[in-house]
Amino acid sequence: MTGRNFWVFEEAEGWEVRQEGIPDKNRTFATKEEAWAFANEGAKDCHGEAFVSDGQGSYTERVCHRIMPEKMKP
């Protein structure tokens, strides 16, 4: 199962959460903590990952909620 990722970005008006593949579902929060909690919960529900962007193309925080397949025996 492939999950959906959530990214938290600092913006002029607060902290924005963007969902991978769904550009019209962005949400803005007053604090980083609120945005991170929303992104983390969304990633958990969608079996994806959540990231806090560092503004340089990388991230400062990451959490993974993916369900990894078990190894198959040959």
BARO-43047 format. One line per 8 residues: number of its first residue (from 0); for each residue x, y, z of N, C-alpha, C, CB. Coordinates in Angstrom, 2 decimals, padded with zeros to 5 digits. Glycine has a CB too. Layout:
REM BARO-43047
NUM) X,Y,Z,X,Y,Z,X,Y,Z,X,Y,Z  ...
END
This chain:
REM BARO-43047
0) 000.84,-001.18,000.00,000.00,000.00,000.00,000.89,001.24,000.00,-000.96,000.00,001.22  000.64,002.12,-000.93,001.39,003.37,-001.00,000.61,004.45,-000.30,001.69,003.76,-002.47  001.29,005.22,000.52,000.62,006.27,001.28,000.78,007.64,000.66,001.13,006.29,002.67  000.15,008.60,001.28,000.24,009.99,000.86,001.12,010.74,001.84,-001.17,010.65,000.76  001.99,011.61,001.30,002.89,012.39,002.14,002.34,013.78,002.42,004.25,012.50,001.47  002.72,014.32,003.58,002.30,015.64,004.01,003.54,016.47,004.31,001.35,015.56,005.25  003.57,017.70,003.81,004.70,018.61,004.02,004.25,019.84,004.77,005.34,019.01,002.68  005.05,020.28,005.75,004.79,021.49,006.53,005.81,022.55,006.09,004.87,021.22,008.09
8) 005.31,023.71,005.65,006.15,024.81,005.19,005.86,026.07,005.99,005.93,025.07,003.69  006.90,026.84,006.31,006.69,028.14,006.93,006.35,029.15,005.84,007.96,028.59,007.74  005.26,029.87,006.02,004.81,030.89,005.08,004.65,032.22,005.82,003.47,030.47,004.40  004.45,033.29,005.08,004.32,034.61,005.69,003.14,034.68,006.66,004.16,035.67,004.61  002.06,033.99,006.35,000.85,034.05,007.18,000.75,032.95,008.21,-000.36,034.01,006.31  001.76,032.11,008.32,001.74,031.03,009.32,002.46,029.80,008.77,000.29,030.68,009.72  001.94,028.64,009.12,002.52,027.35,008.70,001.51,026.63,007.82,002.91,026.48,009.93  001.94,026.23,006.64,001.05,025.60,005.67,001.35,024.11,005.58,001.20,026.26,004.29
16) 000.28,023.30,005.49,000.41,021.86,005.28,-000.07,021.57,003.87,-000.41,021.04,006.35  000.80,020.91,003.10,000.47,020.51,001.74,000.45,019.00,001.65,001.48,021.11,000.72  -000.58,018.50,000.97,-000.71,017.06,000.78,-000.20,016.70,-000.60,-002.18,016.59,000.97  000.60,015.68,-000.68,001.16,015.24,-001.96,000.03,014.83,-002.90,002.15,014.07,-001.75  000.04,015.39,-004.09,-000.93,015.03,-005.11,-002.28,015.70,-004.99,-001.13,013.59,-005.08  -002.49,016.53,-003.97,-003.78,017.20,-003.78,-003.51,018.68,-003.50,-004.61,016.55,-002.61  -003.19,019.47,-004.53,-002.79,020.87,-004.31,-003.90,021.78,-003.78,-002.28,021.43,-005.58  -005.15,021.42,-003.97,-006.24,022.29,-003.50,-006.66,022.00,-002.06,-007.43,022.14,-004.41
24) -005.95,021.13,-001.36,-006.28,020.78,000.02,-005.29,021.37,001.03,-006.33,019.27,000.18  -004.56,022.42,000.67,-003.60,023.03,001.60,-004.33,023.67,002.77,-002.73,024.07,000.87  -003.73,023.60,003.94,-004.30,024.22,005.15,-003.23,025.05,005.81,-004.85,023.15,006.13  -003.63,026.19,006.38,-002.70,027.08,007.06,-003.03,027.11,008.55,-002.75,028.51,006.47  -001.99,027.09,009.38,-002.12,027.09,010.83,-001.29,028.22,011.42,-001.68,025.73,011.43  -001.64,028.65,012.60,-000.93,029.76,013.26,000.44,029.32,013.77,-001.75,030.30,014.42  000.55,028.07,014.20,001.82,027.62,014.79,002.34,026.37,014.06,001.63,027.32,016.28  003.63,026.17,014.19,004.28,024.98,013.63,003.73,023.72,014.30,005.82,025.06,013.81
32) 003.49,023.79,015.61,003.01,022.63,016.35,001.64,022.17,015.84,002.94,022.94,017.84  000.75,023.13,015.57,-000.58,022.79,015.05,-000.47,022.15,013.66,-001.49,024.05,014.99  000.37,022.74,012.82,000.55,022.22,011.46,001.16,020.83,011.50,001.44,023.17,010.63  002.16,020.64,012.36,002.82,019.34,012.47,001.85,018.27,012.97,004.04,019.45,013.42  001.02,018.61,013.94,000.04,017.65,014.46,-000.94,017.24,013.36,-000.72,018.26,015.67  -001.41,018.21,012.57,-002.34,017.92,011.48,-001.67,017.03,010.42,-002.84,019.23,010.84  -000.44,017.38,010.03,000.29,016.61,009.02,000.57,015.19,009.50,001.60,017.31,008.65  000.97,015.06,010.75,001.28,013.76,011.32,000.03,012.87,011.37,001.87,013.92,012.72
40) -001.08,013.43,011.77,-002.33,012.67,011.82,-002.80,012.27,010.42,-003.43,013.48,012.52  -002.66,013.20,009.46,-003.03,012.88,008.08,-002.17,011.77,007.51,-002.91,014.11,007.21  -000.87,011.83,007.77,000.04,010.78,007.29,-000.30,009.44,007.93,001.49,011.16,007.59  -000.67,009.47,009.19,-001.03,008.24,009.89,-002.29,007.63,009.26,-001.27,008.52,011.39  -003.29,008.47,009.01,-004.54,007.99,008.40,-004.33,007.46,006.99,-005.57,009.12,008.38  -003.37,008.04,006.25,-003.13,007.67,004.85,-001.96,006.72,004.67,-002.89,008.91,004.03  -001.37,006.26,005.77,-000.21,005.37,005.72,000.94,005.98,004.92,-000.61,004.02,005.12  001.22,007.25,005.20,002.28,007.96,004.49,003.33,008.51,005.43,001.69,009.08,003.69
48) 003.95,009.62,005.01,004.98,010.26,005.80,004.66,011.73,005.96,006.36,010.06,005.16  005.19,012.33,007.02,005.05,013.77,007.26,006.43,014.37,007.41,004.17,014.05,008.52  006.62,015.56,006.85,007.90,016.24,006.87,007.70,017.70,007.25,008.60,016.13,005.50  008.69,018.30,007.91,008.74,019.74,008.12,009.88,020.26,007.25,008.96,020.12,009.66  009.53,021.11,006.28,010.52,021.64,005.34,011.46,022.61,006.04,009.83,022.33,004.17  012.74,022.59,005.62,013.70,023.55,006.15,013.82,024.79,005.25,015.07,022.90,006.31  013.02,024.84,004.18,013.05,025.96,003.25,014.20,025.90,002.27,013.12,027.23,004.01  015.03,024.86,002.35,016.20,024.71,001.48,016.10,023.45,000.60,017.48,024.65,002.32
56) 014.93,022.84,000.56,014.76,021.63,-000.24,014.94,020.34,000.53,015.72,021.66,-001.36  015.14,020.44,001.83,015.27,019.27,002.68,014.27,019.40,003.82,016.73,019.11,003.21  014.46,018.64,004.89,013.51,018.68,006.00,014.25,018.64,007.34,012.52,017.52,005.90  013.54,019.12,008.38,014.12,019.11,009.73,013.49,018.05,010.61,013.95,020.47,010.38  012.27,017.63,010.26,011.59,016.58,011.02,010.91,015.64,010.03,010.55,017.17,012.02  010.81,014.37,010.41,010.17,013.38,009.55,009.58,012.28,010.41,011.19,012.80,008.52  008.40,011.80,009.99,007.80,010.64,010.64,007.19,009.76,009.55,006.71,011.07,011.71  007.33,008.46,009.71,006.85,007.51,008.71,005.76,006.63,009.32,008.02,006.63,008.17
64) 004.63,006.56,008.61,003.51,005.70,009.03,003.19,004.67,007.96,002.26,006.55,009.33  004.14,004.39,007.09,003.90,003.42,006.02,003.81,002.01,006.57,005.01,003.50,004.96  002.99,001.22,005.92,002.90,-000.20,006.24,003.83,-000.91,005.27,001.42,-000.74,006.16  004.90,-001.43,005.78,005.89,-002.09,004.95,005.50,-003.55,004.76,007.30,-001.99,005.58  005.59,-004.05,003.52,005.24,-005.45,003.29,006.22,-006.38,003.97,005.19,-005.75,001.79  005.73,-007.51,004.39,006.59,-008.52,004.99,007.43,-009.16,003.88,005.76,-009.60,005.75  008.61,-009.62,004.24,009.46,-010.30,003.26,008.80,-011.60,002.84,010.88,-010.56,003.85  008.85,-011.84,001.54,008.27,-013.08,001.01,009.36,-014.12,000.88,007.58,-012.83,-000.36
72) 009.02,-015.34,001.17,009.96,-016.44,001.00,009.93,-016.91,-000.44,009.63,-017.61,001.97  011.10,-017.21,-001.01,011.13,-017.68,-002.43,010.50,-019.05,-002.59,012.58,-017.74,-002.95
END
